[in-house]
C-alpha cells in the first residue's frame, strides 16, 4: 500500500505540470495489435482526460491496410517507405483507417469511460493536404509519383480546440483533403507531428516497436537534442524507419511542440510510464540548449 502511495506522489508534480495541457499521441505498431496493450492504451488515455490532461490520438494502420489489400487480391507496393496509392488503393485505405480502425479505437476508449470521437482529416477539412512528390532514392532530382500520397499543408485548429476544451477525446485517422476535395493518404507520424506543432502541444509521444533511439552500440539514448539528432542521421547512427520519426520530431519542435518522446509501445501503460515517472522511458527529443526531462 505504501508503494502504491509513493507511485501516486511521484506522479503528482507531472499531473500538476500537464494539467489542462494538450498531449498528442501517435498510436501504432504492436500496441494496436495485442489485446492487452490495446486495453492498457485505452485506460491510459481515459485516465489522462479524467485528471485534466487533453489527449489527442493520431493512429496508423499500415499492417491492417496490407491485410485488407491481400484479402482483396491487390498487391502492396512501396517506394521509400511510402505506400503507392492509386485511386482503388485509396478507397481501401480510407475504408480501413476511417471506417474500421478509427471507430474501433474510439469505441475502446469509450468502453473504459472516455468520450472519444473518431475523425478523419476530411471531417471539417481538419487536415488539408497536397500531393507529396518523393525525390528519387538514387539521389537525383527527379520526383517520383507515388499516387494519392499527401503531405499536410494546414491543420484546422478550431475543430481540435473545440474538442480538447470539452470532455471529448479526438481520435484522428491520417487522411487529408486536397484543395479540390481529393483524398490523400498521409503518413501517421507526419500527421501527429503537424497536429502537435499546430496545437503547441506540451508533448508529442510517438509509440513504436523499439525501445527508443539507439546508439551505435545498441544502447538506448534517453535524451538527445535536435543538433545531436541531426548529427546521428549524418553519421548514419540512425537509419531505416527511425529517420522519418526523427524528422517528424524535429518538424514538430520547430512548429511549436514543447518536447517529443519516442517510446516503446510494446510496454503496458507506456504512456503513463513516460509522462508520470521521474525516469521516463524511451528517447526524449528536445531543442538544443534545453534541459532534459
Long-range contacts (C-beta under 8 A, 24 or more apart in sequence): 10-276, 10-277, 10-278, 11-276, 11-277, 14-275, 14-276, 14-277, 15-51, 15-52, 15-53, 15-276, 17-202, 18-53, 18-202, 18-203, 18-275, 19-51, 19-52, 19-53, 20-52, 20-53, 20-54, 21-53, 21-54, 21-201, 21-202, 22-53, 22-54, 22-55, 22-56, 22-164, 22-199, 22-200, 22-201, 22-202, 23-48, 23-53, 23-54, 23-55, 23-56, 23-201, 23-202, 23-203, 23-204, 23-205, 23-275, 24-55, 24-56, 24-57, 24-58, 24-192, 24-195, 24-196, 24-199, 24-201, 24-203, 24-204, 24-205, 24-257, 25-55, 25-56, 25-57, 25-58, 25-192, 25-204, 25-205, 25-207, 25-271, 26-58, 26-59, 26-60, 26-188, 26-189, 26-192, 26-204, 26-205, 26-206, 26-207, 27-57, 27-58, 27-59, 27-60, 27-105, 27-207, 27-265, 28-59, 28-60, 28-61, 28-62, 28-188, 28-207, 28-208, 28-265, 29-60, 29-207, 29-208, 29-209, 29-265, 29-266, 30-209, 30-265, 30-266, 31-207, 31-265, 31-266, 31-270, 32-59, 32-60, 32-61, 32-64, 32-101, 32-105, 33-63, 34-266, 36-268, 37-265, 37-266, 37-268, 38-108, 39-108, 39-112, 40-268, 40-269, 40-270, 41-265, 41-270, 41-271, 42-105, 42-108, 42-109, 42-111, 42-112, 42-114, 43-112, 43-269, 44-269, 44-270, 44-271, 44-272, 45-109, 45-114, 45-116, 45-169, 45-271, 46-109, 46-112, 46-113, 46-114, 46-169, 47-272, 48-271, 48-275, 49-114, 49-115, 49-167, 49-169, 50-113, 53-275, 54-164, 54-165, 55-169, 56-160, 56-164, 56-169, 56-170, 56-172, 56-195, 56-199, 56-201, 57-105, 57-109, 57-116, 57-169, 57-170, 57-171, 57-172, 58-172, 58-174, 58-188, 58-191, 58-192, 58-195, 59-97, 59-101, 59-102, 59-105, 59-171, 59-172, 59-173, 59-174, 59-188, 60-174, 60-188, 60-189, 61-96, 61-97, 61-101, 61-173, 61-188, 64-96, 64-100, 64-101, 65-92, 65-93, 65-96, 65-97, 68-92, 68-95, 68-96, 79-134, 79-137, 79-144, 79-146, 80-134, 80-137, 80-144, 81-187, 81-241, 81-244, 82-132, 82-134, 82-146, 82-149, 82-187, 83-146, 83-149, 83-185, 84-146, 84-147, 84-149, 85-146, 85-147, 85-148, 85-149, 85-185, 86-147, 86-148, 87-147, 87-148, 89-147, 89-148, 89-185, 90-147, 90-148, 90-183, 90-184, 90-185, 93-175, 93-185, 94-120, 94-175, 94-183, 94-185, 97-173, 97-174, 97-175, 98-122, 98-173, 98-175, 101-173, 102-171, 102-172, 102-173, 105-171, 106-171, 109-169, 109-171, 114-169, 115-167, 115-168, 115-169, 116-168, 116-169, 116-170, 116-171, 117-163, 117-168, 117-169, 117-170, 117-171, 118-171, 118-173, 119-159, 119-170, 119-171, 119-172, 119-173, 120-172, 120-173, 120-175, 121-172, 121-173, 121-174, 121-175, 121-176, 121-177, 121-186, 121-191, 122-175, 122-176, 122-177, 122-183, 123-159, 124-156, 124-159, 125-156, 125-177, 126-155, 126-156, 126-159, 126-160, 126-172, 127-152, 127-154, 127-155, 127-156, 127-172, 127-174, 127-175, 127-176, 127-177, 127-186, 127-191, 127-194, 128-152, 128-153, 128-154, 128-155, 128-156, 128-176, 128-177, 128-178, 128-179, 129-153, 129-176, 129-177, 129-178, 129-184, 129-186, 130-178, 130-179, 130-184, 131-178, 131-182, 131-184, 132-184, 132-186, 148-182, 148-183, 148-184, 148-185, 149-184, 149-185, 149-186, 150-176, 150-178, 150-184, 150-185, 150-186, 151-186, 151-190, 152-176, 152-186, 152-190, 152-191, 152-194, 155-194, 155-195, 155-198, 155-199, 157-198, 157-199, 160-195, 160-198, 160-199, 161-199, 164-199, 187-244, 189-244, 189-245, 189-248, 190-244, 190-248, 190-251, 192-248, 192-252, 193-248, 193-249, 193-251, 193-252, 193-255, 193-257, 193-260, 194-251, 194-252, 194-255, 196-252, 196-255, 196-257, 196-260, 197-251, 197-252, 197-253, 197-254, 197-255, 197-256, 197-257, 198-255, 198-256, 199-256, 199-257, 200-256, 200-257, 200-258, 201-252, 201-257, 201-258, 202-257, 202-258, 202-259, 203-257, 203-258, 203-259, 203-260, 203-261, 203-275, 204-249, 204-252, 204-257, 204-259, 204-260, 204-261, 205-260, 205-261, 205-263, 205-271, 205-274, 205-275, 206-245, 206-248, 206-249, 206-260, 206-261, 206-262, 206-263, 207-263, 207-264, 207-265, 207-270, 207-271, 208-245, 208-262, 208-263, 208-264, 208-265, 209-264, 209-265, 209-266, 210-242, 210-264, 211-264, 211-281, 211-282, 212-262, 212-263, 212-264, 212-281, 212-282, 212-283, 213-238, 213-242, 213-246, 213-262, 213-283, 220-282, 220-283, 221-283, 222-280, 222-282, 222-283, 222-284, 222-292, 223-283, 223-284, 223-285, 223-286, 223-292, 223-293, 224-283, 224-284, 224-285, 224-286, 225-285, 225-286, 225-287, 225-288, 225-289, 225-290, 226-250, 226-253, 226-285, 226-286, 226-287, 226-288, 227-288, 228-288, 229-285, 246-285, 249-285, 250-285, 253-285, 253-286, 253-287, 259-284, 259-285, 259-286, 260-284, 260-285, 260-286, 261-285
